[in-house]
Amino acid sequence: MIVFPNAKINLGLFVTGKRADGYHNLETIMVPVPVYDILEVSAHAPDGFEFRSTGLAIQGSEDANLCVKAYRLMASGFGIRPVKIHLHKQIPAGSGMGGGSADGAFTLTALNRLFNCGLTAEDLEALALELGSDCPFFIRNRPVVATGRGELMEPVDNPIYGSYLIIAKPHFSISTAEAFRLIDPASPVLPLRGIPYLSADRWPVFLRNDFERVALKMHPEATRILQDFYASGAWYASMTGSGSAFFGLFRTPPEAMPDELKDIILFAGLIG
């Protein structure tokens, strides 16, 4: 079975407070975007469980990979037999686009289908939360306002439907732990569920990413990326997640943009 785990972007990301369990409460809009990894799961594994990855390099041990963790979660809970997993990585790690979370969630759904486990979306979301805070989003994989750790989700109309989206991934990375340390928690002025219905000129006023402000201090070149997006005609531009990818939203494809921005474009296309 071959599936295509997709990325996401965050429209606004407010860190609203620290929790007793050590996590932070968040408020954000998450939207799936058409940037994909390729994941193959095969039930034919005569030599036992196997995992291999190709494409972009993945940091950390095999045991830490969310595809491996997802398999072990299903194996321990539902007794599924060993499989072969091949992950071809195309979503950059450390980009704030949720690629690793998508890989783990898509592994769960693939195994559920492959072995006819009969798990519902709610069942899979509960399992996905054991893998990571962003993982449940990729089970239903539709635009949501997410709160709590990110696992409490309320569907919303796609706020970027019909927009031309450009995603750029600079060469620097951002320490999520360091970024959290530098953030002063605060709630959004306007509930995010109202953002899709605001006029475009109001988005920069009400929609911010708390991690972006930290990134701009740590990496001054990030300011140039945002400036280049707006100079190229974007009506909104921001960092996604905890970084370090940035995106711009346009009404039509830009006629020209600076070479520095063109050199780091990961995706450009209409969101339909």
N, C-alpha and C positions, 0 to 999 in steps of 0.2 A: 504494500500500500504506500502510495506517495502522496504527501500533503505539502502544503505551502504556507508555513507560518508567516504571518504578515506583521509589519511594524505598526506602531501607533505614534501619534503626536499628542501632546498636552496643550490644550487651550487654557492658559492660566494654570497656575499651580501655587496654591496658598498653603503654607504650613501654619496650621491654626493652633497647635499646642503639642506638648509632649505627653505621652501616655504613661500610665503606671507600669505597663509591660515593656517599656523601653522604646517602643515605636513612637512615631509621630502621627497625629491626626492631620489629614490633608483635605483639601477641597480642590477639585480639578475637573475639567471636561476632557475625556479621552476619546479619540477618534481613530479608527483603523485607517491605515494608508497602504497603498499598493507597492510596498517594498518587501521582498520576500526572501526567506531562507527556503531550502528544499530539504524535506525530511522523508526518508524512506524507512518503513518499519516492515520487516519480513518475519513471518512466523516460522520460516525454515531456518533453524539454528541448531544443527545436529551436534555442534561442538560447544553448546551452551551460549549464554548471553554474550553478545558482542556489540561494542560501540566504536564507531570511528567517525572522524570529522575531516572535512576537506574545506577548501575555500579560505576565508579569512581566519586568522589564528584565533584560538580561544584560550584565554588565560585560565590557569587553575588546573587542578587534577580532574581526571575522568570522574571520580566519585562526586565531585562538586557540580558536575554538569546537570542541568535541570532535566534533560532528557533521561539521563541515567536515574536520577532521583524519581522521576515520574514512573519509569518502568518498575523500580523496586517498590514503590508505593502500591502499584497495581498488583505486583506479584505477591506481596505480603498480604494484601487485603482480599484478593480474589483468585489467588492460586493460578494465575496465567503462566504458561510455560515460557521458557527462554525465547528471546527474539534477537534479531540482528537490527541494529539501528545505524543508519548512515545519515549524518547531518552535513549538508553542504551550506556553509555559513556565508551569507551575503549582507546581512544587517550588521553594521559595525557594533562591536561591543563598546560599552561606555559611551554610547551616543544619546541615551535617554529615550530611545525608541522602542524599548521593551522587547528586543529580539530574543534574549534568553528566556524571558517569561513566556513569550509566544511559543518557543520551542517546547518548553515543558508542558504547557497547556495542550498544544496540538499532539504531543505524545500521548497524553491521557485520552484524548478523544479518539485518536487512531487505535489505541489498544482496546478501548471500549467497543469500537466497531469491529475490529479484527477478531476479537474473542467473544462477541455477542454478550457482553457483561450486563447489558440492560440498564446502565446507569443513566439517570436523567441529567438535564443541564444543571439542576440544583445540586445533584450528587457530585457531578464533576467540578462544579465551582467550589464545593467544600473541600474536595481533594486538592484542587489547584491552590487554595489558600495555604495548604500545608507546604507548598513549594515556594511561595512568595506572594507578596502583597499585590503585585500587578497581574499575577497569573489568572485569577478568576475572570478578569476582563476579556481575555482571549477565548473563553469558552463560548460566550454568545457573540462576541466580536462585533459589537455595534456601538454607535456613539452613546455615551453615558455621562452623567454627572456622578463622580465618584467621591465618596467621603469615607470617614474612618481611616483605616490604613490604606484605603483604596478599594476595599472589598464591598462596600455598601454602594450599590449602583442603581441609578434611576435613569431609564432611557430618555433620550432627547432627540429631536430632529437633528439631522446632520448639519452643524453650523457652517461647514465649508463646502456644502454641495454646490457644484457649479463654479467653484473657484479654481484658478490655476495655481497649483502648489509647487513650490520649489523648496527642496530640503538640501542644506549644505552641511557637510561634516568637516570641520576644521581638524588640524592635525593634533591639537592639544586635547588633553583629557582633564576631567574634573573629579576630585575625590568627593564622593557623596558624603562620607562621614565628616570631612572637613567643612563641606558646604552646610550641612545641618548644624554644625557647631556655630557657624557665623550668622545664622538666621534668627531674627527676632520674630517669634510667632505672632500672627495677626490674621483676622478673618477678612474675607472680601467685603467691600462696601455694599456691593450688589450681589444677591444670590446668583450663583453661576447658571442656574437653570433658566435665567432670563437673558443670558448673553445671546443665544441664537436669534432673539427677536429685537436686538438693538441694532441701530444703524451702524454701518461700518466705521464711521468716524468716531464712534463712542468706544469701540473696542480698546484702543490704546489707553483710554482713560480708566476703564474698569477692569481690564484683563491683564494681569501681570503674572510673571513667574518669579517666585521668591528666590529660586536658585539662580536665575539670570542675573540678578543684582550682585550676587556673590561672584559669579563668573566674570562679570565685567571688571570687578576689582582685582581678581586673581589673574585675568588674562585680558589686558587692555585691547588686544587685537580683536576681541569679540565685538567691541564697539564698532569697529570698521565693518564687520559683517552686517550688523543691523543697519548701519548707515547705507551700505551698498544695496541692501534690499529696498529700503525706502527710496533711494535715489533712482532705482530701476523701475519704480512705479508700484511697489507693494502697498496695499492699504492696511496691512497688518504684518508685523514680523516679530518673532520671539524665539527664545530657546525652548526646546522641548524637554520635559522631564528634568532630571538633574544634570542634563547635558552629556555631551557637548555639541549635539547637532542643533542647528538653527533652521527656521523655515520662514518663508515669505508667502503671503497670499496675494494673488493678483486677479484682476478682472479678466485680463487677456494676457497671453504670453508676452513678456517684455521684449521689446525690439532690440535692446542692447543692455549689457551689464558689464561691470568691470571684470577684467581678466582674473583678478584675485578671487572673485566670487565664482566665476565659471570654473576655475580649477578645482573647486572643492564641492561641486554639485553632485549629490548622490541620487536625486530624483527630481524630475520635472514633468508635470502632466496635469491634465484636467481631472478634477474629482467629480465623478458622475454617480 
